[in-house]
Amino acid sequence: MKDRHLSKTEMAKQMQTSRASLDRLLDPSNDAVTLATLQKAAAVVGREIRLELI
């Protein structure tokens, strides 16, 4: 978010979610994050999610 100069409000808007939802995503103590939400956030900041089981 810092590299792309995105505020939380703008990030939430681009993810098509609420600011409160983004706050939950960014809260390190919240372990109830879905892969779909992580994927949306990653896409907004130009990244992708990779999940690997070894």
HTML snippet that shows the backbone in 3Dmol.js (N, CA, C, O; Angstrom):
<script src="https://3Dmol.org/build/3Dmol-min.js"></script>
<div id="view" style="width:600px;height:400px;position:relative"></div>
<script>
const pdb = `
ATOM      1  N   MET A   1       0.827  -1.187   0.000  1.00  0.00           N
ATOM      2  CA  MET A   1       0.000   0.000   0.000  1.00  0.00           C
ATOM      3  C   MET A   1       0.871   1.250   0.000  1.00  0.00           C
ATOM      4  O   MET A   1       0.567   2.227  -0.685  1.00  0.00           O
ATOM      5  N   LYS A   2       1.950   1.217   0.768  1.00  0.00           N
ATOM      6  CA  LYS A   2       2.833   2.382   0.821  1.00  0.00           C
ATOM      7  C   LYS A   2       3.475   2.645  -0.533  1.00  0.00           C
ATOM      8  O   LYS A   2       3.538   3.789  -0.984  1.00  0.00           O
ATOM      9  N   ASP A   3       3.954   1.582  -1.183  1.00  0.00           N
ATOM     10  CA  ASP A   3       4.609   1.748  -2.484  1.00  0.00           C
ATOM     11  C   ASP A   3       3.665   2.338  -3.523  1.00  0.00           C
ATOM     12  O   ASP A   3       4.097   3.092  -4.395  1.00  0.00           O
ATOM     13  N   ARG A   4       2.391   2.003  -3.438  1.00  0.00           N
ATOM     14  CA  ARG A   4       1.402   2.499  -4.405  1.00  0.00           C
ATOM     15  C   ARG A   4       0.663   3.733  -3.892  1.00  0.00           C
ATOM     16  O   ARG A   4      -0.261   4.228  -4.538  1.00  0.00           O
ATOM     17  N   HIS A   5       1.081   4.224  -2.720  1.00  0.00           N
ATOM     18  CA  HIS A   5       0.484   5.419  -2.119  1.00  0.00           C
ATOM     19  C   HIS A   5      -1.034   5.284  -1.986  1.00  0.00           C
ATOM     20  O   HIS A   5      -1.784   6.196  -2.334  1.00  0.00           O
ATOM     21  N   LEU A   6      -1.470   4.135  -1.479  1.00  0.00           N
ATOM     22  CA  LEU A   6      -2.894   3.871  -1.293  1.00  0.00           C
ATOM     23  C   LEU A   6      -3.286   4.064   0.162  1.00  0.00           C
ATOM     24  O   LEU A   6      -2.645   3.530   1.067  1.00  0.00           O
ATOM     25  N   SER A   7      -4.332   4.823   0.373  1.00  0.00           N
ATOM     26  CA  SER A   7      -4.900   4.917   1.715  1.00  0.00           C
ATOM     27  C   SER A   7      -5.754   3.677   1.953  1.00  0.00           C
ATOM     28  O   SER A   7      -6.064   2.940   1.018  1.00  0.00           O
ATOM     29  N   LYS A   8      -6.128   3.454   3.195  1.00  0.00           N
ATOM     30  CA  LYS A   8      -6.995   2.319   3.497  1.00  0.00           C
ATOM     31  C   LYS A   8      -8.338   2.474   2.789  1.00  0.00           C
ATOM     32  O   LYS A   8      -8.906   1.496   2.302  1.00  0.00           O
ATOM     33  N   THR A   9      -8.835   3.687   2.734  1.00  0.00           N
ATOM     34  CA  THR A   9     -10.121   3.927   2.089  1.00  0.00           C
ATOM     35  C   THR A   9     -10.047   3.599   0.602  1.00  0.00           C
ATOM     36  O   THR A   9     -10.943   2.945   0.069  1.00  0.00           O
ATOM     37  N   GLU A  10      -8.991   4.043  -0.070  1.00  0.00           N
ATOM     38  CA  GLU A  10      -8.841   3.769  -1.501  1.00  0.00           C
ATOM     39  C   GLU A  10      -8.602   2.283  -1.750  1.00  0.00           C
ATOM     40  O   GLU A  10      -9.135   1.721  -2.707  1.00  0.00           O
ATOM     41  N   MET A  11      -7.817   1.654  -0.909  1.00  0.00           N
ATOM     42  CA  MET A  11      -7.575   0.211  -1.052  1.00  0.00           C
ATOM     43  C   MET A  11      -8.890  -0.557  -0.915  1.00  0.00           C
ATOM     44  O   MET A  11      -9.173  -1.449  -1.715  1.00  0.00           O
ATOM     45  N   ALA A  12      -9.681  -0.219   0.079  1.00  0.00           N
ATOM     46  CA  ALA A  12     -10.972  -0.889   0.279  1.00  0.00           C
ATOM     47  C   ALA A  12     -11.880  -0.677  -0.928  1.00  0.00           C
ATOM     48  O   ALA A  12     -12.564  -1.601  -1.368  1.00  0.00           O
ATOM     49  N   LYS A  13     -11.883   0.537  -1.456  1.00  0.00           N
ATOM     50  CA  LYS A  13     -12.714   0.821  -2.622  1.00  0.00           C
ATOM     51  C   LYS A  13     -12.287  -0.037  -3.812  1.00  0.00           C
ATOM     52  O   LYS A  13     -13.143  -0.582  -4.509  1.00  0.00           O
ATOM     53  N   GLN A  14     -11.009  -0.164  -4.052  1.00  0.00           N
ATOM     54  CA  GLN A  14     -10.519  -0.964  -5.170  1.00  0.00           C
ATOM     55  C   GLN A  14     -10.773  -2.453  -4.965  1.00  0.00           C
ATOM     56  O   GLN A  14     -10.923  -3.199  -5.933  1.00  0.00           O
ATOM     57  N   MET A  15     -10.820  -2.885  -3.714  1.00  0.00           N
ATOM     58  CA  MET A  15     -11.142  -4.283  -3.405  1.00  0.00           C
ATOM     59  C   MET A  15     -12.650  -4.524  -3.424  1.00  0.00           C
ATOM     60  O   MET A  15     -13.097  -5.667  -3.320  1.00  0.00           O
ATOM     61  N   GLN A  16     -13.424  -3.470  -3.554  1.00  0.00           N
ATOM     62  CA  GLN A  16     -14.886  -3.529  -3.493  1.00  0.00           C
ATOM     63  C   GLN A  16     -15.359  -4.132  -2.171  1.00  0.00           C
ATOM     64  O   GLN A  16     -16.195  -5.035  -2.134  1.00  0.00           O
ATOM     65  N   THR A  17     -14.791  -3.597  -1.091  1.00  0.00           N
ATOM     66  CA  THR A  17     -15.145  -4.041   0.253  1.00  0.00           C
ATOM     67  C   THR A  17     -15.199  -2.824   1.167  1.00  0.00           C
ATOM     68  O   THR A  17     -14.966  -1.702   0.719  1.00  0.00           O
ATOM     69  N   SER A  18     -15.496  -3.034   2.419  1.00  0.00           N
ATOM     70  CA  SER A  18     -15.573  -1.921   3.372  1.00  0.00           C
ATOM     71  C   SER A  18     -14.214  -1.657   4.001  1.00  0.00           C
ATOM     72  O   SER A  18     -13.321  -2.504   3.981  1.00  0.00           O
ATOM     73  N   ARG A  19     -14.086  -0.480   4.549  1.00  0.00           N
ATOM     74  CA  ARG A  19     -12.861  -0.115   5.255  1.00  0.00           C
ATOM     75  C   ARG A  19     -12.695  -1.016   6.488  1.00  0.00           C
ATOM     76  O   ARG A  19     -11.576  -1.403   6.825  1.00  0.00           O
ATOM     77  N   ALA A  20     -13.795  -1.346   7.155  1.00  0.00           N
ATOM     78  CA  ALA A  20     -13.744  -2.227   8.329  1.00  0.00           C
ATOM     79  C   ALA A  20     -13.229  -3.606   7.938  1.00  0.00           C
ATOM     80  O   ALA A  20     -12.459  -4.213   8.682  1.00  0.00           O
ATOM     81  N   SER A  21     -13.645  -4.105   6.783  1.00  0.00           N
ATOM     82  CA  SER A  21     -13.171  -5.404   6.303  1.00  0.00           C
ATOM     83  C   SER A  21     -11.670  -5.367   6.034  1.00  0.00           C
ATOM     84  O   SER A  21     -10.951  -6.315   6.352  1.00  0.00           O
ATOM     85  N   LEU A  22     -11.207  -4.278   5.453  1.00  0.00           N
ATOM     86  CA  LEU A  22      -9.769  -4.128   5.210  1.00  0.00           C
ATOM     87  C   LEU A  22      -9.008  -4.052   6.531  1.00  0.00           C
ATOM     88  O   LEU A  22      -7.929  -4.632   6.657  1.00  0.00           O
ATOM     89  N   ASP A  23      -9.556  -3.347   7.509  1.00  0.00           N
ATOM     90  CA  ASP A  23      -8.916  -3.279   8.829  1.00  0.00           C
ATOM     91  C   ASP A  23      -8.776  -4.677   9.434  1.00  0.00           C
ATOM     92  O   ASP A  23      -7.748  -4.993  10.031  1.00  0.00           O
ATOM     93  N   ARG A  24      -9.810  -5.515   9.281  1.00  0.00           N
ATOM     94  CA  ARG A  24      -9.720  -6.894   9.784  1.00  0.00           C
ATOM     95  C   ARG A  24      -8.630  -7.664   9.040  1.00  0.00           C
ATOM     96  O   ARG A  24      -7.886  -8.433   9.648  1.00  0.00           O
ATOM     97  N   LEU A  25      -8.537  -7.459   7.731  1.00  0.00           N
ATOM     98  CA  LEU A  25      -7.510  -8.132   6.937  1.00  0.00           C
ATOM     99  C   LEU A  25      -6.102  -7.751   7.405  1.00  0.00           C
ATOM    100  O   LEU A  25      -5.209  -8.596   7.470  1.00  0.00           O
ATOM    101  N   LEU A  26      -5.920  -6.489   7.725  1.00  0.00           N
ATOM    102  CA  LEU A  26      -4.597  -5.992   8.124  1.00  0.00           C
ATOM    103  C   LEU A  26      -4.270  -6.235   9.593  1.00  0.00           C
ATOM    104  O   LEU A  26      -3.146  -5.980  10.027  1.00  0.00           O
ATOM    105  N   ASP A  27      -5.230  -6.719  10.354  1.00  0.00           N
ATOM    106  CA  ASP A  27      -5.029  -6.991  11.785  1.00  0.00           C
ATOM    107  C   ASP A  27      -4.293  -8.319  11.943  1.00  0.00           C
ATOM    108  O   ASP A  27      -4.846  -9.370  11.618  1.00  0.00           O
ATOM    109  N   PRO A  28      -3.045  -8.290  12.441  1.00  0.00           N
ATOM    110  CA  PRO A  28      -2.273  -9.535  12.559  1.00  0.00           C
ATOM    111  C   PRO A  28      -2.866 -10.542  13.541  1.00  0.00           C
ATOM    112  O   PRO A  28      -2.533 -11.726  13.480  1.00  0.00           O
ATOM    113  N   SER A  29      -3.729 -10.100  14.435  1.00  0.00           N
ATOM    114  CA  SER A  29      -4.336 -11.042  15.380  1.00  0.00           C
ATOM    115  C   SER A  29      -5.592 -11.713  14.821  1.00  0.00           C
ATOM    116  O   SER A  29      -6.142 -12.618  15.448  1.00  0.00           O
ATOM    117  N   ASN A  30      -6.041 -11.279  13.658  1.00  0.00           N
ATOM    118  CA  ASN A  30      -7.236 -11.861  13.038  1.00  0.00           C
ATOM    119  C   ASN A  30      -6.816 -13.022  12.141  1.00  0.00           C
ATOM    120  O   ASN A  30      -6.144 -12.816  11.131  1.00  0.00           O
ATOM    121  N   ASP A  31      -7.206 -14.227  12.502  1.00  0.00           N
ATOM    122  CA  ASP A  31      -6.824 -15.400  11.705  1.00  0.00           C
ATOM    123  C   ASP A  31      -7.986 -15.924  10.866  1.00  0.00           C
ATOM    124  O   ASP A  31      -7.921 -17.042  10.353  1.00  0.00           O
ATOM    125  N   ALA A  32      -9.050 -15.128  10.720  1.00  0.00           N
ATOM    126  CA  ALA A  32     -10.219 -15.543   9.949  1.00  0.00           C
ATOM    127  C   ALA A  32     -10.248 -14.865   8.577  1.00  0.00           C
ATOM    128  O   ALA A  32     -11.289 -14.374   8.141  1.00  0.00           O
ATOM    129  N   VAL A  33      -9.112 -14.845   7.912  1.00  0.00           N
ATOM    130  CA  VAL A  33      -9.005 -14.217   6.597  1.00  0.00           C
ATOM    131  C   VAL A  33      -9.181 -15.291   5.531  1.00  0.00           C
ATOM    132  O   VAL A  33      -8.606 -16.375   5.631  1.00  0.00           O
ATOM    133  N   THR A  34      -9.976 -14.988   4.511  1.00  0.00           N
ATOM    134  CA  THR A  34     -10.184 -15.963   3.446  1.00  0.00           C
ATOM    135  C   THR A  34      -9.167 -15.769   2.325  1.00  0.00           C
ATOM    136  O   THR A  34      -8.598 -14.689   2.163  1.00  0.00           O
ATOM    137  N   LEU A  35      -8.953 -16.820   1.568  1.00  0.00           N
ATOM    138  CA  LEU A  35      -8.053 -16.724   0.421  1.00  0.00           C
ATOM    139  C   LEU A  35      -8.600 -15.744  -0.614  1.00  0.00           C
ATOM    140  O   LEU A  35      -7.828 -15.044  -1.269  1.00  0.00           O
ATOM    141  N   ALA A  36      -9.904 -15.687  -0.764  1.00  0.00           N
ATOM    142  CA  ALA A  36     -10.506 -14.760  -1.726  1.00  0.00           C
ATOM    143  C   ALA A  36     -10.188 -13.309  -1.350  1.00  0.00           C
ATOM    144  O   ALA A  36      -9.882 -12.492  -2.219  1.00  0.00           O
ATOM    145  N   THR A  37     -10.260 -12.999  -0.071  1.00  0.00           N
ATOM    146  CA  THR A  37      -9.948 -11.649   0.383  1.00  0.00           C
ATOM    147  C   THR A  37      -8.472 -11.340   0.176  1.00  0.00           C
ATOM    148  O   THR A  37      -8.121 -10.246  -0.266  1.00  0.00           O
ATOM    149  N   LEU A  38      -7.614 -12.290   0.491  1.00  0.00           N
ATOM    150  CA  LEU A  38      -6.178 -12.103   0.268  1.00  0.00           C
ATOM    151  C   LEU A  38      -5.876 -11.897  -1.209  1.00  0.00           C
ATOM    152  O   LEU A  38      -5.019 -11.086  -1.562  1.00  0.00           O
ATOM    153  N   GLN A  39      -6.574 -12.624  -2.071  1.00  0.00           N
ATOM    154  CA  GLN A  39      -6.354 -12.500  -3.505  1.00  0.00           C
ATOM    155  C   GLN A  39      -6.762 -11.114  -3.987  1.00  0.00           C
ATOM    156  O   GLN A  39      -6.053 -10.515  -4.795  1.00  0.00           O
ATOM    157  N   LYS A  40      -7.876 -10.598  -3.514  1.00  0.00           N
ATOM    158  CA  LYS A  40      -8.320  -9.257  -3.889  1.00  0.00           C
ATOM    159  C   LYS A  40      -7.297  -8.208  -3.469  1.00  0.00           C
ATOM    160  O   LYS A  40      -6.953  -7.317  -4.245  1.00  0.00           O
ATOM    161  N   ALA A  41      -6.819  -8.322  -2.240  1.00  0.00           N
ATOM    162  CA  ALA A  41      -5.841  -7.368  -1.730  1.00  0.00           C
ATOM    163  C   ALA A  41      -4.544  -7.450  -2.523  1.00  0.00           C
ATOM    164  O   ALA A  41      -3.961  -6.420  -2.864  1.00  0.00           O
ATOM    165  N   ALA A  42      -4.092  -8.647  -2.814  1.00  0.00           N
ATOM    166  CA  ALA A  42      -2.865  -8.829  -3.581  1.00  0.00           C
ATOM    167  C   ALA A  42      -2.998  -8.217  -4.968  1.00  0.00           C
ATOM    168  O   ALA A  42      -2.070  -7.568  -5.449  1.00  0.00           O
ATOM    169  N   ALA A  43      -4.132  -8.415  -5.608  1.00  0.00           N
ATOM    170  CA  ALA A  43      -4.344  -7.877  -6.950  1.00  0.00           C
ATOM    171  C   ALA A  43      -4.295  -6.352  -6.959  1.00  0.00           C
ATOM    172  O   ALA A  43      -3.750  -5.751  -7.886  1.00  0.00           O
ATOM    173  N   VAL A  44      -4.860  -5.730  -5.935  1.00  0.00           N
ATOM    174  CA  VAL A  44      -4.874  -4.273  -5.864  1.00  0.00           C
ATOM    175  C   VAL A  44      -3.462  -3.709  -5.765  1.00  0.00           C
ATOM    176  O   VAL A  44      -3.173  -2.654  -6.330  1.00  0.00           O
ATOM    177  N   VAL A  45      -2.585  -4.405  -5.052  1.00  0.00           N
ATOM    178  CA  VAL A  45      -1.210  -3.904  -4.899  1.00  0.00           C
ATOM    179  C   VAL A  45      -0.243  -4.530  -5.907  1.00  0.00           C
ATOM    180  O   VAL A  45       0.974  -4.403  -5.766  1.00  0.00           O
ATOM    181  N   GLY A  46      -0.788  -5.206  -6.923  1.00  0.00           N
ATOM    182  CA  GLY A  46       0.050  -5.733  -8.000  1.00  0.00           C
ATOM    183  C   GLY A  46       0.809  -6.999  -7.658  1.00  0.00           C
ATOM    184  O   GLY A  46       1.877  -7.262  -8.210  1.00  0.00           O
ATOM    185  N   ARG A  47       0.261  -7.771  -6.758  1.00  0.00           N
ATOM    186  CA  ARG A  47       0.894  -9.032  -6.348  1.00  0.00           C
ATOM    187  C   ARG A  47      -0.044 -10.183  -6.602  1.00  0.00           C
ATOM    188  O   ARG A  47      -1.191  -9.976  -6.999  1.00  0.00           O
ATOM    189  N   GLU A  48       0.427 -11.396  -6.378  1.00  0.00           N
ATOM    190  CA  GLU A  48      -0.416 -12.574  -6.490  1.00  0.00           C
ATOM    191  C   GLU A  48      -0.178 -13.473  -5.299  1.00  0.00           C
ATOM    192  O   GLU A  48       0.863 -13.397  -4.646  1.00  0.00           O
ATOM    193  N   ILE A  49      -1.143 -14.323  -5.021  1.00  0.00           N
ATOM    194  CA  ILE A  49      -1.056 -15.282  -3.923  1.00  0.00           C
ATOM    195  C   ILE A  49      -0.626 -16.618  -4.495  1.00  0.00           C
ATOM    196  O   ILE A  49      -1.164 -17.074  -5.504  1.00  0.00           O
ATOM    197  N   ARG A  50       0.328 -17.232  -3.857  1.00  0.00           N
ATOM    198  CA  ARG A  50       0.741 -18.597  -4.205  1.00  0.00           C
ATOM    199  C   ARG A  50       0.621 -19.451  -2.962  1.00  0.00           C
ATOM    200  O   ARG A  50       1.146 -19.112  -1.901  1.00  0.00           O
ATOM    201  N   LEU A  51      -0.072 -20.555  -3.106  1.00  0.00           N
ATOM    202  CA  LEU A  51      -0.264 -21.482  -2.014  1.00  0.00           C
ATOM    203  C   LEU A  51       0.390 -22.784  -2.404  1.00  0.00           C
ATOM    204  O   LEU A  51       0.087 -23.351  -3.453  1.00  0.00           O
ATOM    205  N   GLU A  52       1.292 -23.261  -1.556  1.00  0.00           N
ATOM    206  CA  GLU A  52       2.027 -24.470  -1.889  1.00  0.00           C
ATOM    207  C   GLU A  52       1.972 -25.452  -0.732  1.00  0.00           C
ATOM    208  O   GLU A  52       2.286 -25.097   0.404  1.00  0.00           O
ATOM    209  N   LEU A  53       1.578 -26.674  -1.015  1.00  0.00           N
ATOM    210  CA  LEU A  53       1.600 -27.728  -0.026  1.00  0.00           C
ATOM    211  C   LEU A  53       2.764 -28.644  -0.364  1.00  0.00           C
ATOM    212  O   LEU A  53       2.892 -29.106  -1.498  1.00  0.00           O
ATOM    213  N   ILE A  54       3.591 -28.898   0.602  1.00  0.00           N
ATOM    214  CA  ILE A  54       4.778 -29.734   0.371  1.00  0.00           C
ATOM    215  C   ILE A  54       4.686 -30.968   1.224  1.00  0.00           C
ATOM    216  O   ILE A  54       5.582 -31.812   1.187  1.00  0.00           O
TER     217      ILE A  54
END
`;
const viewer = $3Dmol.createViewer("view");
viewer.addModel(pdb, "pdb");
viewer.setStyle({}, {cartoon: {color: "spectrum"}});
viewer.zoomTo();
viewer.render();
</script>
